[in-house]
Amino acid sequence: MPSHRNPKSSKPLAGFFDPYVQITLSILLSAAAQLFLKRGADAAVGSSWLGIEGLRSGWTWFGITAMVASLFSWLRALRFIPLNIAFNLSGAIHALVPLSSWLLLGEQIGGRRWLGISLVIAGVLLVARPLVRAEEKL
């Protein structure tokens, strides 16, 4: 099972290149991408069912760029962290996007959605925390 050590040395990766920093960055970039894409879609004028007009918005291009950057961070992290840990941590996106759209876009969140967000956060903590501890002992 891979650890988060540099394959060329026995020292753990640190700072920006730490795999858990990369997963966090991937999650944040993915959430930002969704917000940017929403802004781009809202800025689109016209009624094309494909939404091509959205490509005229800078917000859409920020979203595309953030999504690509998220992908690179995700791929970097997967080199060192087992997929079952990384995937569970990425579940935080399902809470971060609604919370961000509530705070930044003024979207409403109903009671059931709040319950769902709470369950997602609890699930990420419940499942990922022991897996991270076990992986770090290796």
N, C-alpha and C positions, 0 to 999 in steps of 0.2 A: 504494500500500500504506500503510495507516495506521501512524503511529508513536505512541509513547506521549507525545505532546505535548498540551497543553491546546488544544482546538479554538478557544478564545477568545483565546489568546495563543501566542507562540512559545516560552514557557518550558516545560521538561519538568515533568510532574507529579511531585510529591515527597511524601515521607512516607507517611502512611496511604493517600493516594489514588493513589500510584504503581501502575500496572497490575500490576507483578510482585508487589508487596505484596498486592494484591487477589487475584491468582491463588493465592498462598501461603495467604492467609486462607481462600479458597474450599476449597482442598484440606484444610486443617486442620479447618474446620467440617464438611466432608463426612465426614471420618474420625470426628470426634467424634459426628456424627449417627448413624453406624452403631453406635458403641459404646453410645450412649444408647438407641437402638432395641432393641439386643440386651438391655440391662438391662430395658427395659420389657416385652419379650416374655417374658423369664424371670420377671418379677414377675406376669405374668398368671395368674389362676386360672380354671379352667374349661376346657372342651374344645371350644369353638366352632372350627370349621375356618377361619373367617374371621379369627380373632385379635382380634376386637372388644374382648375383655377387656383387651387391652394399652392401650387408650385410657384406662383408669382409672389408669394409672401416670404419675406425674410424669416418669419417665425417657423415656417415649414422647413426651411433649409437649416435653421438652428436645430430643429428637432431631428432631422436626418443626420446631421453631424453628431449630435449627442448620442443617437442610437448606434452609430458606427463606433464612436469612442467607447461606448458601453460594451459593445461586442469585443473590442480589443482587450479591455480590462477583464472581461469574463474569461476570454481564452487564456490570458496570462494566469489568472487565478487557478483555472482548471489544470494547469500543468503541475500544481503543487497540492491541491486540495481534492479529496475524493468528491465525486459528483453528488453523492447522497448528502454530504454536508453543504456543499455550495448551493445545490438546488433548494434545500430547506431554507437557507439564509435568504435566497432570492425571493422567497415568499413574502418578504417584507414589502416588496413592490405593491402587493395587493392592499396594503394598508397605507403606504406612503402616497400613492397616487390620489386616492380619495381625500386624504387629509390635506394634501397640497392643493387640490382643486377647490376644497372648501376654504382654505386660508387665502389662496392667491387669486382664484377665479370667482369667488363668491358663490360657488355651487352649494346647494343644500344637501345635508346628510340626514336621512331619517333614522328613527330609532333602531330599526332592524339592521340598517347599514352600520350604525355605531356598534351594535352587537357583533356583527360580522367582522368589523375591523378589530375589535377587541379579541375575538377568537383567533383571527389570523396572527395577531401579535403574540398571543399566548401560545399558539401552535409553533410559531417560529422559535420562541424561547424554549418551549418544552422539548421539542425534538432536536434542535440544533445545539443547544448548550451541552448536553452530555456527549454528543458526537464530536464536538470541537475539543472538549477535554480529553476524550479518548484518543483522538488523532494527535494531540499535542504530546501525549505520553510516548508515542512511538518514536 
